[in-house]
Amino acid sequence: MARNELKAGVILSYVNLLIGNLIPFFYTPVMLELLGQSEYGLYGIANSVMGYIGLLNFGIGSAIIRYLSLYRARGDREGEEGMAGLFLKLYGGIALLILLAGMLVSVHLEGYSRSLSAAEVDKLKILVRLMTANTAVFLPFSVFSSLTVVHERYLFNRLINILSTVAAPCLNLAMLYGGFASVGLVAAGTLLNLISYAAYTIYAVCRLNIRPRFGWRCPGLLREIFVFSAFAFLGSMVDILYWATDKLIIGWAVGAAAVTIYNVGASFNSYVTSLSTAISGVLMPRITSMVTRETPSEEFSDLFIKVGRLQFLVVSFIVSAFVVFGRQFLALWVGVGYEEAYPVALLTMLPVTVPLIQNTGLNILYAMNRHRFRSVVYLIIALLNVALTFCWVERYGMIGAAAATCLAYLLGNVLIMNWYYARRIGLNISRFWKNIGRMCPTVIVFLAAGLWTADHAALDSWPRFFTGAAIYTLLYLPAAYAFMMDRYERELCIGVLKKLLRRRKRED
């Protein structure tokens, strides 16, 4: 693996995430004002419906990088191109299933007439049909996107992501100002998919010289892929049960406007998730190669801890800052009517911090083909989440739905999975938590001091808010460097700063 390409991939991932997290700061209030709570809620419900329809890929997406990486690690070019052709054929068939399922589902959405008007139900049907067509058409081309990751062309891959991140809100706002509402958002997404997947396809064929072989055969491989994908499919189902079902139930029981408020709160969970996974997201080929070489388990533990510490540095800062300033931020950002978004954000964000700093373990499970237990456990816990959500949403509204998700996540993702990592995978979980434990006192001190200060300070305007957040950051980062980082992490920070300074001098 080219170290420069890997570093560039991580850096560009964070550039993309920085842009992707800054743009909504300006874009979301405008979008909510132009769409309104009900219209945006319809868009959120349609996305949740598509989450279930998207399950028809049967988890095969998780197998693409693993099997392509295996053949590339062996130097088997013919096998790699044969796998690309096989996945293209599989996705072509799945696209037809998705198209059929989406059209069938779209004509059976009358159950939402309990909380939606007839016009809103009709709009929901249109959104689901358009999203279905979008998903079905572009699904096969995701194989070419995966090929750029397998070949470790992170620079190109991340540049496409950055361009898409910047272009999406521009196209969306153009559609909204044109009066196309939520239908315009779907049209903008379709155009972006067309451009980005065309770029991936051209790059894979012309630059990587990949020629998918549609006549390639490998006895028994298809069954192996489906067995592998079956448990990845369960994992995908769990994610949908966790994060999409809440919105479907809230929309059914409370209404589209409540979905919008819940979505605003839960969106912060996705921001933190994306920030954490930027590092581990480029490690899958390396981990697969380690498994192929039968690397000792202690080396996996070292990688697990090293990446986990880096992720904790990022996650702890973001989460602690939101706990301290989140309520004031939401009041300034989206205004009156979104007060419940803050507790929703906390309940969905806090339990996710543990699996986020351990998501290298998930890559290890996939590379070892040991993800079955996780998928089964998550399915059981996710079903518990659905049951609790149904019970609590009627009495406690969206807060009850968020609390159900929080409880289920703690049980499955934290308690059970840490036991499995330690006892079955051989990761040194006790050493991991000792490392994290030594980093926690600094976070706790800043949380306590920050909450006390925020309660006694009037952060009721953007200048005051940014002043408070800037002071928190300027105090937190040096403290993290002094008390949370080890020698490797300090050297990493110093190395990045030196490179930035050298680049600045060259520019001057």
Residue, then its C-alpha position, 0 to 999 in steps of 0.5 A: m500500500a502506498r503510504n502517501e496515497l493512504k495518508a492523502g485518503v485520510i486527509l481528503s476524507y476529513v476535508n470532505l467531512l469538514i466541508g460536509n459538516l460546514i455546508p449544512f450549517f448554512y444550508t439546513p435552515v434555508m432548506l427547512e424554511l423553503l420546504g417546511q417541516s411537513e414537506y421535509g418530513l415527507y422526504g425523510i419518510a420516503n428515505s426511510v422507506m427506501g432504506y428497507i427497499g435497499l435491503l434487497n441488495f442482500g448485503i452483497g455490497s459488503a462482499i465487493i471490497r472483500y473479494l476484490s481485495l482478496y484476488r488483488a492481494r493474490g495478484d490474480r488479475e483475471g480473478e479480480e476482473g471476473m469478480a467485477g463481472l460477477f458483481l455487475k451481473l448480480y447487481g443488475g438482477i438486484a436492480l430489477l428486484i428493487l424497481l419492482a419492490g419500490m413500485l409495489v410499495s409505493v401503491h400501498l402507503e395508505g396506512y400513513s393517512r392516519s397522520l398525513s393528508a391525502a395530498e401528502v400521501d400522494k406526494l410520498k408515493i411520488l417520492v418513493r417511485l423516483m427514489t426507487a428508479n434512482t437506486a435501481v439505475f445506479l446500483p450496478f455502477s457502485v462496483f466501479s466505485s469499489l474498484t477505486v478503493v480496492h486499488e487504493r486510489y483514495l485521492f481520486n475517490r475522495l476528490i469525487n466525494i468532495l465535489s459531490t458534497v459541494a455540488a449537492p446543496c447547490l443543486n438542491l437549493a436551485m431546485l428549491y428556489g425553482g419551486f420543485a420542493s422535495v421532488g427537486l431534491v430527488a432530481a438533484g440527487t439523480l444528476l449527482n449520481l449520474i456524474s459521479y458514477a460515470a467518473y468512477t466507471i471511466y476511471a476504473v476502465c481507462r485508468l485502472n484498465i479493469r475489464p469485467r469478465f462476464g463469462w468467468r466461473c469459479p465453482g462454489l464462489l457464488r454460494e460463498i458470497f451469498v453466505f458471507s453476504a447473508f450476515a452482512f444483510l442482517g447487519s444492514m437490516v439492523d441499521i435500518l431497524y435502528w435508524a429508519t424505523d424510528k422515523l417510519i413509526i414517528g411519521w405514522a403515529v405523530g406526523a411528518a413535522a415530528v419526523t423533521i424534528y427527530n431528523v434534525g436531532a438524529s442528524f448529529n449522530s451521522y456527523v459524528t459517525s462520518l468523522s470517526t469512520a474516515i480513518s478506519g474507512v481506508l483500512m479495509p484492504r490493509i486488514t484483508s491483507m493482514v488476514t490473508r498473511e495470517t497476522p498474529s492477533e496481537e498485531f490486530s489488537d495494536l491496530f485496533i487500539k491505535v486507530g481507536r485512540l485516534q478516533f476517540l480524540v476526534v469523537s470525544f472533542i465533537v461529542s463533548a462540544f455538542v453536549v456543552f453547546g448543542r442546546q444553544f446551537l439548535a436554538l440559534w440554528v433552526g429557531v423555535g419549534y425544534e427544542e426536542a431535537y437536543p435530547v433526541a441528539l444526545l440519546t442517539m449520539l452518546p451510545v454510538t461513541v463506543p462502536l465508533i471508536q471500535n469500528t476497526g473491529l468491524n473491519i476485522l470481522y468482515a475481513m475474517n468472515r466472522h461477522r455472523f455473530r454480530s449480525v444475529v445479535y444486532l438483529i435481536i437487539a434491533l427488534l427489541n428497539v422496534a418493540l420499545t419504540f412502538c410502546w414508548v412513542e405513543r406516550y413519550g413521542m419522539i423522545g421515547a423513540a430515541a430512548a428505545t434506540c439508546l437502550a438497545y444500542l448500549l446492550g448490543n453494540v457495547l456490552i455484547m460486542n466487547w465480550y465477543y471481540a475479547r473472547r472470540i476474535g482475540l482482541n485485547i479489549s482490556r488493554f483498549w479500555k485502559n488506553i481509553g480510560r487514561m484519556c477520559p479524565t480530561v474529557i470529564v473535566f471539560l464537560a463539567a466546566g463547560l456545562w457550568t459555564a454554558d448554564h451561566a453564560a448568555l449564548d443567545s447570539w452567534p457572536r457570543f456562541f462562537t466566542g464560547a465555542a472558540i474558547y472551549t476549543l482553544l483550551y481543549l485542544p492543548a489539554a488533549y495534546a498534553f494529557m490525552m495523546d501518547r508519543y505516537e499521536r503527538e509526533l503525528c500532530i507535530g508532523v502534520l503541523k511541520k508539513l503545513l508550515r513547510r508548504r506555507k513557506r514554499e507558497d510565500 
